[in-house]
Amino acid sequence: MAPSYINNKNPKYLEIDGKYFGGILIIDYYREYSDIIFKNLINTNVNMSISIFYEKQDTYRTIKDLTYFIGNVGVDLKSGNSNREDIDIAAYTYNDAKYIRKEMQVNNEELYFLYTYINIIAENEKELERNINKIEGILQASGMMTRKSNFRQEQNFKSCLPLMSNNIDIKNISKRNILGNGLISTYPFISSNLCDEDGIFIGTNIYNNSIILVDRFNKYKYKNANMCVFGTSGAGKSFYTKLLILRYRILGLEQYIIDPEREYTKICENLDGVCIKFGPTSDSYINILDIREESIEEEKGFLTTKIGKLRGFFSLVFGELDEEKIALLEEKLIEVYKEKGITFDDNSLYKFDENNNRIFKSNKDMPILEDLYNVFEKDKKTLFFKRKLYPFIFGSLKFLNNYTNVELNNKLIVGDIYELGEDNLKYGMYIFTDLFWDKIKRFRDINKAIYLDEVWRLIGVTSNKFVASFIYKIFKTIRKYGGSAVAITQDVSDLFSLDDGAYGKSILNNSSIKSFFSLEEENILVLEKYANISEKEKIEIKSLKRGESLMFIGDNHILAKIEASEEEKEMI
């Protein structure tokens, strides 16, 4: 606790254990402030201690002294020479005294004495002098008068220690009175620092270099654990997302990533995750008609839930359908499951093994797309569906016509759909979203996350309301399953293009954490319509450098620089 030596021979600073300490006293302020007066001071990266003392005064004695003063000065003003040099100052103090007395008598205000001391710490004399001049410049620009505490460095140093010591030698020169409601403007904790106790390291606050630790699964602090990550190509959003994946992997979090651009393969390999490559050349298959045991939702049966999801998938395949065609599609879906002995009775999803144990039906007991194709072929009214489904059975997408053969036993799973090509990515994204969503619902007491890269494909104009509603439902309800949904996109305008941005806005509003990396002017204007972004923040988003982000974390708005170690960069 105690230093090995203190050198106080120089009147301009103290030298303690090789560090240099210089003090500043604030001796006067503007008469009126409409903002927090120490805002610009707190947001600097200068190493310093600030000590603010408030001394409450006796109300009765203060009013008595003010009344006496007002009487004397009032007489002077009436009888004095108007050409006196100090007549204006006397008038100001007279009016101020009357104002203070009125506030204390009428509005029950209290009077305080305010003392503010600053102690600046540096590695050498030159740095100390430079920083003292910098801080004095900031204070004077904010309407405060300052004085260096030369010959009183020790007293200033002690007053800035957490010892509740307001030294008498510097007390009188820095004393200024302030009413109770004026204390608000001296509130010092105005920088948006964030340091959640169990959080992971995100980076540093650009303004003051404080560290940012975020625990997005803190249910008491945040409404949900959902995130939105927006940014142009090359702004740093993918690096940031991979950094989150890496750090949460260390904590053992279950994470599922949908990867349309093959960006997450390397980190998946380095973290011993499982990468499922889904496409024409892959031997990994997922049957969209699968009903999984964990898929059931509250007060709904297995088949009811599955048909609701399939309406979304087939709306991507068949395009917009009117109510008659939707009813017809549902009729055929019920028929194809009935052929496999699956009905709306949940017991139909179970069978008995050779030991007479009741088990859930396996992948081979489920229908595949070819079974549905054959059902369509039987009815002339469904020939349209049959033609549209042809590529999925005999054409370029026939790999979708297989029984599921992937195992999901790893805590980090990447769904690689790069091979599907631009036109077919939406099918792969939907299939993996459905698969991962069922996985997330399995255990409610385990934290997990699903990352939807290029999410605009599922809720933008190229999608439809059935699919967008499914994605919105995930963001709205994932919290009760202990989960976090992460929407990542560089095409902000596309995200808000369906139904006048209704689904994009819903996902944005259901995300407690929003990270805006550098965006183009066009995307910023779109974002302004749907997010509470100030004019200053719009300028900041446009001028962000690579790896910098404006973050909305709960009620905090923070400009952050994403930080990573060399080992993390290498792994990513």
N, C-alpha and C positions, 0 to 999 in steps of 0.2 A: 504493500500500500504506500509506503513512504519512499520518496526518491533518494538516490544515493548522494546527490548534491543539488544545491540551489545557488545560482549566482545572480544576485540582485544589485550588482554594482553599477550596471548601466541603467540610467533613468528611462530609457525608451523600451526596455523589454526585460523579461526574466529569462534566464537560461536554466532549464531543469532537465537533467539527464540527457543532454545533447539536443533537446527540443527548445524552440524559442517561442515565448508567449508575449503577446502585446495586447494591451487593453484599449477599448473605446468606450466613452461614456456618451449616452444620448442626453443632451441637455435641453432640447426644446423641440416642439412639434408644431405642425399646422394647428390652427384653432379648430378646424373642422375636418373630419375624414369621412368619406363615403365607402371606404374599402378597408380590407385588413392591412394594417400598416407595415407588418413585417413579411408580407407575402414574397416580395422580391428578394428579401434577405435569406429566407429559409430555402428558396429554390436555387441558391448558388452551391457550388461544389467546394467552397472554402471550408477548411476544417476549423470549427470554432465552437465555443460554448456561449450560450445566451442565458442570462439570468434576469428575470422580471419579478420585481417585488411590488405588491399592492398593500398599502397601509390604510385601513378604514379609519375615518375621522369621526369624532364625536359630533353627532348631528346638532344637538342643542348648542354646543359651544360654537360650531361653525356658523350656524344661522345668526347667532349673537354677534360674532366678529364681522360677518358680512354686512349686517344691518349698520353696525358702527362705521364700517368703511364706506358704505353707500352714502350715509349721511354726510360724512366729511368730504368725500369727493364731490358730492352733489353741490355742496356749498361752494367748493373751489371752482366748479364749472360755471356756476351762476355769477360769481363775483370776480373770477379770474379774467385775465387779459386774453382775448381770443387769438392774439398773435404769439402767445407762448409756444415755444417749440414742442413741448410735450403735451399740448392740449388734446391732440388726436389720440395719443396713447392713453391719456387719462379718460377720455370718452369711451374708448374700447374697454378698458378695465372696469369702468363704471357699469357699462351695459352687460359685460360678462358676469359681474358680481350679481346684478339684478336677475339675470337668467338663471344662475346657479341657485340663488335663494328661492326663486319661484319653483324650480324643479324639485328642490328639497321639501318645500312647504306644501306644494299642490300635488305633485306626482310621487311623493314619498321616495325620491331618489336619495342615494347616499353619496358622500364625497370620499374619494380615495386619494392618496398620494401615490404616484407612479414613479418607479425607478427602473432603468434599463441599463444593464452592463453587458459588454461583449468582450470575450477573450479569444484571440485568434492564435492558432497554433501552426508553426511552420518548422521546416527542417533546417533553415539557415536564416541569417539576417536579411539577405536580399529578398527571399521569398516572403518573409514576414512583412517587410516594408511594402512590397507590391500588393499583398493581400489586404493590408490595413488600408491602403489607398483605394483599393477596389471596393471594399465594404463601405468606407466613408463616402465614396462617390454614389453608391447605390442608396444609402440612407439620405444623403443630401438631395438626390433626385426625387426621393419620396417625401420631401418636405421636412426632414428632420435635421436639427443642428447637432453636430458632434464635437467631441474634444478627445484628443488622445490622453490616456491616463499616465502621462509622463510624471515621474517621481511618485506615482501612486500605483505602480504596477502590482505590487504585492497585495494591496488592498483590493484592487480589481480582481486579481486572481482568486483570492479567498471568497469574494462575493459571488464568483461564478462557480464555485464548488457547491455540491449538494449538502451544504452545512447550515443553510438558513441564516447566513451571516451577511447582513446589510451594513457594511462598514461605515462608521460615522465620518471618516475622512473624505469619502467621496459621495456621501449621502446628500449633503445639502446642495451640491452643484447640479445633481441630476434630478432633483425633486420637482415634479410637476403635478398639478391637481387634475383629477378626471372624475366625471360622474359615473355611477354604476353602469348605465347603458353604454357608455363609451368604452368600457372594458372589453366589449365584444371585438372592437377593432384591433385589440392587441393580442387576440388569441393566436398562439404561435404554431399550432399543429395544423397547418393548412396544406402542406404538400401531400399529394396522394401516395403515401407509402403503404405497402401491402406486405405483411409478413405473417401469413397463417402458420400456426404452430406446427401442424403436420403437413405443410405444403411442400411441393417440389420447387426447386429453383428454376425460375423462368429467365431472369436476366437482371438488368439494373435500370433504375429510373434515370432517364436521360438528363433530367434537370439537376438532380442532387446526388446521383450515383448510389442511392440506397438500393439494397437488394430487394427483389420481388419474389416472394414465396407464396404459391397459391395452392390451396387444398380445395379443388373444385367439388369434392365429395362431402364437404362440410355442410350438412343439412341445416344446421342452425344459422349459418351465415348466408348461404346462397339458396335461392328458390329451387334450383336444379343444378345438375352438373353438366348441362349441355354447353356446347361451344360453337361459334361460327368463326371461320378463318377466311378472310377475304384478302386478295392481293393480286397484282398483275404477275405475269410470268417473270421469274427471276427476282421477285421482291423479297423472297425468303420464307414464304408460307409453308412450302413443302419441307424445308429444313427444320422449321419450327415444329411442324407436326411430327416429323421423325424423332426430334429431340424429346417431345412428350412421350412418344411410344417407347423410346429407349429408357427414359427415367421411370416411367410407370411399370415397365417390364421388370426393373430391379425390385420394385415393390410388390411384384407378383400379381399385378392386375390382369384380368382377362381382357384381351384386346382383339378386335376383329376389324380388318381393313379391307375395303373394296378399292382395288387399284386398277383404274382404267388405262394408266399411262406407263405401267411397269416401273414405278418409281420406288417401290418399297421392297423389292426383291432382295437387294443387298443387305439392308438392315435386318430383314427377316432371317437371312442365313446367319448373320453375325450374332443374332440373339437366339439362335436355335429354335426358331419358330417353324411353322408349317406353311408353305406356299402352295396353294391349289391353283394350278394353271388350267384355265377353262377355255377350250376352243377346239377348232377342227383337228389339230394335231395332237391334242392332249388325250391321255387315257383316264383322266379324272372326269367323272360324270355326276351330275345332280339332276334328279327327276323332279320337275316342277310340280308334279301331281302327288308327290310324297306327302303323307300326313305323319307328322312326328309326334311322339308322346308328349313332348314338352310344349306343343303348339297350342294347347287348349287355353282359353281365356276365361275370365270370371263369368259364370252364369251362361256360358255358351258351349255348345257341343263341338266336337272335333270337325265334323263335316261342315257345319254351319260356318265356322271360322275359316276353314280352307276355301270354301266356295267364295267367300268375301274377298280373300286374297287373289284367287284365280281370276276374278272379274278384272282386277287391276292388271294382271299379266296379259290376259287375252285382249284387253283394250289396247295394249301396246302392239299386239300381233294383228288384230282385226281393224284397228282404228276406232273412231267414234261410233258407238252403236246406239240405236234408238231403243226405247223401252221394250219393244216387241222382240228385237234381236237379243237383248240382254236376257229376257225371260226364256227365249229359245235356247240360248247358250247354257243357262242354268239347268234347264230341263235335261240337256244332254250330259252335263257334268254329273248330275244325280244318277243318270242311267249308267254311265261308265263305272262309277263307284259301286253301284248296285250289282253289276256283273262280277265284281270282285268280292261281293258279300259285305260291302260297307254301306251302312245306312245312317240315318240321323240318330239312331240308337248308339250311344258311345260304346256299349258292350260289344258291338259288331267289330270294333277295332282290336279286340283281344281274342286270343286263341289259347289252346292248351298244348304244352309240349309233351314229349314222350313220358315225362315223369308226372304228368297231369298238373303241372304248374301253369297258372294263368299268366300269359306274357303278351306284350304288345306285338301286333303284326309286324313282320319284317319288310324290308324294302321290296323284296320279290313278290310280296302279297299286294302291292299297290299297282294301280293302272299306270301305263305310260302314255305318251302322246299318240302313239300308233293305235292304241285302244280307242282313244277319243276320235281319231281319224276314221276308224272303222264304224263307229257309232254315227258320225256325220254322214258317211257314205250310204247309210240305210234310209235316210230321209231326204227327199228332194228339197225341202225347205232349208236344209243346212249345207247345200252344195257350195255356197259362198264361203262358209267356214272351212270346208274341206279343201277348196282351192288355195286359200290363204295358208293353210296348215301344211301344204305339200312340201315346201322347202325344209320343214322341221322333221319330216319323216323320210324323204328320199333325196333331199337336196343338200345345200351347203350347211344347213343347220341341223343335220341329222344326229349330230353328237348329243343334242338335247333329248333325243328319243332313246334313252337308256335308263336303267335302274341306277339309283345312287350307289356309288362305291367309295365315297370319301369318308374318312374318319376324322372327327373333330375333337381329338383328345389333348390338344396343346392349348396353352394359355395365350399364344400369339399366332393368329391365323390370318394370312393374306389371301384374298381372292383376286387372282391375276386374270383380268379379262381383256388384256391387250390384244390378243389374237382375234377377237371377235370383229374388229374393224369398226369404223366410225358409225355405220348404219345400225349395227347390231349390239353396240355396247349397252344400250338401255335394257336389253333382255338379260344380259349377264349381271348388270347392276341390280336388277329387280330380284333375280333368282338368289343371289348372294345375300341381299338385304333380307329376304324372306327366311333364308337358312340361318343367318346370324341372329335375326330377331327371335326365332324360336330358341336358339342357344342362350340368349340373354335372359329369357323368361324362366329358365330352368331353376335357378336358385336366387331367391330375392335378397339373401343376406350377404352376397358376394359382390364386391364392386367390379364393374366391367364397362367396356367402352366399345362403341362401333364408330368407325371413321368412314364417312361417305365422301370420297374425293370426286370432284366434278359433279356435285349434287344437283346442279342445274339441269342435268339430263333427265332427272326423275321428277322435278317439280317446275321445270320451265315450259316454254311453249311447245317443245318437241314431245312433251309428255301429255298426260290427261288428268282429269280430276280424280279418277279412281286411284292412280298411282300416287299422285301428290297427296291425297288424303291419307294413304297408308304411311307415307314418310312423315307427314304432320302428326299422325297418331303416335309414331315412334317417339318423336320429340316431346309430345305432350305427356305420354304415359311411362316413358322409360325410367323415370325417377323412382317409381314405386317398385321397380325390379332391381334397384341398386345400380342403375346404369347411367351412362353418359353417351349422348349422341353428338357427333362432331361433323358439322357441315363445312366442306372446304370447296372453294371455287374461285376462279379468276374472272368468270363471266357474270358480274353482278347484275348487269342489265337483263341477261337471260334468266337469272334466278327469279326476278320479279315480273316475268313476261306472261305468266299464265294467270287468267282471271284477274287481270289488273293488279298483279302482285300479291294477291290474297294469301297464297301458300308461302311465298318467300317471306312475307311480313310475319306470318304466324310462327315460322321457324325462328326468325330473328328475335321475336318477342319471347319465345320459349327457350332462349339461350341466355343464361346468366353471365356468360363470359363471351365477349366479342373481341376479336383481334383484327384490326384493319391495318394491313401493310400498304405499301405505296399503291395508289390507284390512279387511273387516268381521269381526266376532268369529267368525261361522259359518265363513268361509273360512280364518281363522287356525287354528281347531280342526282342520279337515280337513288343512291343510298340516302341522300339527304331527305327524300320523301318518306322514307320508311324508318329511319333511325334518328334519334335525338342528338344530332351533331351540330355543334355551334359553328359560327363563321371561322373562328380561330382554328378549330379542329379540322375543318375542311382544308384550310391552307396547310396545316401540319401533315395531313394524310398525303396531300399532293407532293410535299417536299421531303417525305421520309426517305432515308437512304436504305440500301439493302440491309436486311436484318433488323430494321427498326419498325416498331409497331405502336399504333395508338390502341390501347386496350381499355375496354369497358369491362371491369370486373366487379360485379355487383353494382354498388353506387359510385365506385371509384373510376375516374378517368385518368389513365397513366400513359405517359410516353415512355416506352420501354425499348431497351436495346437487348436483343436476344443474345445470351452468352452461352458458349459451349467450350469444353476443354478440348485439347488437341486429340485425345483418345476418342472423345465422342464424335468429333469431326471425321476422324478416320473411319470409325464404324459406320457413320452415316454415308 
